[in-house]
């Protein structure tokens, strides 16, 4: 059998729940890390670390009662434990998440063994319906190289697991050499971003927004660029996804806001013409209780009005974040800022939710416009654009189409009574000082 778990007789019984899971009797995350570290330091042989999410346990709990969910978890723990040999481990680290330390001789037999364990553990009884339920195991595996920190080992197994998509069968994904390259690149990027923020390498560009009928500039969107000392000018696609993943995006978003406020203040003092500037904010800010307060503080510091700015939030938030999103939207509006919903049509919003969103502007997801170039779904995309614009008009919401690149696209949107357009057809994003000059020139 596997590694026996005991607290010992040294008066630490009151710490039992810290080291042993009350429900399954398996080691907790804390004890698992201690045991895994000891085994890897003292035992020879090849080891793999397996990170498993078990789908449907939450569903079973909510559908039939938490007692049945607990039955499932205890069954899974019992089956996995029964498959362990000496100096192997299994733990329940969170609700429906299990981790294992397994010995192996070759990758193919290891994968076959994990699949067999998952298949047996995934079938558990549901007495209420007189049958069984088959759950789905989502597994990530890291082949330990030796001398590695257990936290890094766990992180790599978790990274492999997160690569799995939605499926109706057990999935097993191994951490690969390509993953290692991406991990090293991400670590290097993180260090570079810290330096870039310190040394002001990140630059704010502005892209004009035009009234589609008068063709006058009525606003601009702030976009970030990275003037890297070695790699040259980097577009957001080169670094924003990684910054979203590690949380740096929150710092970058407020960096952009401060640069925009600083420029608006300077332009006011110089008597230049002003338009409303929109600033993008990541969904990660939704979890920050002081998010709107920080927006207000930045505006006050630069002696601006909230109405000088428009806050852009993305629609692509998780469904269970929608309540928080609506709450934050109302706080932003009550503070006096303009509010726009970016990439509308790409996320989870329903028409009923749109009625509750206090947005001033809907930004059409660029993918719909891209689909109007003669592909098989052209008519469908055109109908979607038509219905979104019509619906927004009924709700007295302004519609902005971004990514407009051709005369044909502009005329198509104009015929549908779209309000604003933004894209290379009129102007590319430009440095802030160039934008100020461009605005004066085109408005003369």
N, C-alpha and C positions, 0 to 999 in steps of 0.2 A: 504493500500500500504506500501512499504518499507520506510526505513529511508530517509527523504527528505534531499537533499544535498544543502547547501547554504554557500557561503563565508561570507555573512554578509555585513554590510554597514560601515565597519571601515577602509575605504581607502585601502583595500588590493586587489582591483580588478586586479592590475598588476601581482598578484601572481596566477591568475586564472588557468593558464596552469599547475602549479605545483600541484594543488589540484583537478582539474577537467579535465578529458580526453576530448580533443578538439573534437574528432570524435563522441563519444558515449554519452558524458555528464555524464558518470559514475565517481565516485571518482577514483583518481589515487591511486597508491600504498601508497603514503605518507598519503593522507587523509584517506584511508581505514584503515591503521594501527592506526591512531588517533581515528577514530570512533569505531573500533573494541575494542580497549583498553578501551574506555569509557563505552561501553555497557557491557563488561565482568566485569568491576569493579562495575557498578551501577545496573545492572539488574539481577534478579534471574532467575532460570531455567537452563535447559540443552542446551548447544550449541555445534554445530559441525562446523569445519572449512573445507571448500571444495576447493581444488585446481584443476582447469580444464584447460587442453590444448585442443584446438579445431583443429583437423586435417583438412586438405584440404583448409583452408582459403588461405594459401600461394599459393596453387595450383590454386585456382580460380583466384586470383589476377594475377598470371603469365600467365594463359591461356586466360582469358577474359578481363583483365585490372584491374587496382587497384580500379577503381570505383566500380566494382562488389565485390571486396574483402571488400571494405568499407560498401557496402550494407549488406553483410553478417554479419560483425561485429556489425553494428547498429541493425540489426534484432535480433542477439543473445542477445545484451544488453537489448533491449526492452522486449523480452520474459522473460529473467531471472528476470528483475526488476518487471515485472508484476506478478510474482509468490511469491514475498516477502510479509511478514506480518510486523507489527510494530516491531521495534528493530531487524531487520534483514538487512544484507548488501550484496551488490555485487559490485565488482570493476573490471576494466580492468587494470591489472598491467603491462603487456607488450603487444606486438603485437596481438597474438592470445591466450593470457592467461587471464583467469578470476578467481577471488577468491570470495567465498561467506561465510558469517557467518549465519548459519541457526539454528533455534530452533528445538528441536526434543523431542519426548516422548519415542520412542523406536527405536532401530537400523533398524528393518525390515521396518517400515513405513518411516524412513528417507531415506533408500536406494531406496525405491519405489518412493518417492517424487523426489529425485535427478534424477532418471532415466526418470521420466515423464517430468521434466524441460528440460533435455538434449535432449530428443526425439523431443520435440516441437521446441526448439531453433535451432536444427541442420538442419532443413529443411528451405532453403531460396531460393528466386527466382533468376533465371539467365535469364534476359530478352533477352539476345543475342541469346540464344538457345530456347527461348520460353518455358521454363520449370523450374524445381526446381533442386536444388542440396542438397544432404544429407551428412552432415559432420559427423565426429566421435568425440565424447567427450571422453577424457581420464582423469578420475577423481580420485583424492586421497582424503581421508577423515580422519580427526583426531577428535576424540571425546574429547572435552576439559574437563579437570579434575577440573579446577578452580585454580586461583592464579598463572597461568602460563604466561610467557612472550610471547607476540604476535609473536616475531621473532622465538621462539622455536616452537610455534604452527604452524606457516607457514612452517617451515622446516620439521616438521613431516608430514604435509599434502602433501608437495612436495615429501618427501621420499616414501610415500604410492603410489603416482601417478607414480613415476618412476619405481615401481615394475611391472607396466602393460607392457605387450608385445605388439607386433604389432597385430592389430585386425581390422576387418571390421565392428565392432559394438561397441557401447558405453561400456566402462569398468569403474567399480567403485570398488576401493580397499581401505579397511580401514587399518589404522595404527594399528598394533597388539602388543600384549605383547612380541612376539618374536622380533619385530622390536625394541621395547624399550630395550630389552636385548642387541641386536646388537649395538644400539646407545650408550649404557653405556659402552660396551666393546670397541667400537671405541674411545670414549673419554678417557678411561683408556689407550688404546694403544697409543693415541697421546701423552699423558703425558710421557708414557714409552719411546717412540721413542726420544723425546727431551732429556731425561736423558741418553738414550743409546748412542746418538751421543756425548753428553758431556763427558760421562764416558768411551768412546771407547769400548762399548759392542758389536758393530757391527764389524764382522770380515770378511775379504776378503778371499775366497777360490779360488783356481785355478783348472780348469779341463783341462787336456791335449787334444790337437787336433792332430790326427795322419794322416800322408800320408798313404792312403789305400794300396798303392803298396809297398813302402819301409818299412812301419810300424814304421817309425821314428816320433818323436814328432816335429811338425813344428809350434806349437802355443799353446795358452791356452785361455780359457775364464774365466774372473773374475766373481765370483758369491758371493752374500752376504749371510751371516749367522748371526744370532743374538744369542749371548751367554747370555741369560737372567739369571739374578742372582737367580730367583726363579723357572722359567719354564724350565731351561736348554737350550740346543741348539735348536733354532727354524729355520725351513726351510723358504725360501722366501714366500711360499704359506700361511704362518701363519700371515704375516704382510704386504707384498708388496701390495696386492689388496687395503687394507685400506689406505696405503700411496699414492697409485695412486689416490684414491678418494679425499684425503684432500690436495694433493699437496706436501706432505713431500718427495715424490719420487725424486723430483728435487734435494733436499739437499742430499739424500742418493746416487744418481747417481754420484754426484761430490765428495762425500766422498770416494766412491769406486775408482774413477779416481785418486784422490790424493794418496790413499794407493798404488795403482798400480804403479804410477809414483815414489813414494818414494822407493818402493821395487826395481824397475828397476834401479834407480840411485844407490842404495846400491849394487846391484849385479854387476853393471858395475865397481864400485870402487873396488870390491873384485875380479874382473877378472873372474866372473862366466859366464857360457854359458847363452845366452839370446835367447828367442823366442818372436815373436810378441804376445802381450796380447790384447784381445778384451774386450771392456767395453760396457755394455748395457746402452742405454739411452731411457727414456720414451718419448712417443709422446708429453707429456706436454712441452718438451723443444722446440718444433717447434714454440711455441708462443713467445719465448724469443729472442729478436733481437740481443742480445750479446752472444748467445749460442756458436757459433763457436769461437768467440774471447776468451771466457772463456776456451775453450779447448786448444787454442794456448797458453794462458797465463800459464796454468798449466804445459804444456810441457816445456816451456821456464824456468819456475821457477826451475824445477828439472834438467835443462840442458840436456834434451832429444831431440830426433828428432820426429816429427809427425809420421814418418814411423815406429817408435818403437811400435805404437799403432794401433789398429783397432777399429773403432767406429761401434757399432751394433745398428741399428734402426729397430724397429718392423714394419712389413707390416700392422698390424691391426690398421690402422688409418682410420678415417672417410673419405668417398669419397671426400668431399669438402676440405679435408686437403691435398690432393695429390699434388696440385700445390706448396704449402709451403714445403711439404716433398721433392719434387724434387729440389727446390731452395736450401734448407739446404744441401742436398746431394752434390750438386755441390760445395758449399762453403767448405764442409769438404774435398772433394777431392782436390780442389785447394789449400787448406792449407797443403796438403801432407800426410794426414792420410789415412790408409787403411779403407775400408768401406764395411760393410756386411749388408745384409737384413735378419733379423731374422724371423723365422716362415713363410717362404715363402709358399704361398698356402692357408693360413688361413684368409687372409684379402681381400682387394678390388683390388689388382693390376691386370691389364690386360696385355696381351702380348705386346700391343703397348706401354704401360707405361714402361714396363721392358726395352724396347729399349732406353728409355730416362734416365734410372737410371744408374748413373756412379758407379755401385757397383763392388767390386772385388770378393765378395763371396756371394752366395745364401745359406742360411741355410734351408734345407728342414724341413717343419713342421713335428714334431715327429708323429703326428697323422697318416700320410700316412704309416710310417714304422710300427706303431702299428697295422695297418690294414692288414699287410702281415702275419698274424699268423693263417690263415685258416678260417677267417670269410667269410660271404657271399660276401663281397665287396673286397675280397683279390685281384682278378684279376684286378679290376678297380683301386685299389690303386697302384698296381704294374705298370700298364700302365701309371698312372699319374706320378709316380717317373721316369719312363723311358723317358717320354716326357719332363719333366722338365730338366732332365740331358742333354738330346739331345739339347734342346733349349738353355740351358746355354752354352754348348760347342760351338754352332754356334755363340753365342755372346761373346765368349772368357771370360766367367765368371766361376770362380771356384765354385764347388758345395760341400758343407759340409753336411753330414747327422748326425744329433744328435740323442741321445737316442738309440744308437746301443748297444744291450745287448747280442747277440748270434752270434756264428760262422756262422750260416745260414744267418743271416741278413748281416753280413760282406761280405760273399761270393756273395750274391745276388747283393749288391751294387758294389762290385768289378767287377762283370760281366757286369754291366751297365756302367762301366768306371767312377764311382763317384770318386772325387778327395780326399776328406778328410772325416774322421769319428771321432765321439766323443761319448763317452758313457761308461757305466759300464763294457762293454766287455773288455775294456783296463784299465780304471782307473776311480775311483770316484773323485769328487772334493776333494781337500785337502788344508790344510793351506798353506800359501805362503812359509814359510820356509821349509815345507815338500816337496813342489813342486820343490824348487831349488835343494834340495838334490836328489830327485827322477830323475830330469832331468839329473844331472851329472852322477848318477848311471846307468841309462838306456842308456846314450850316450857313456859310457866308452867302 
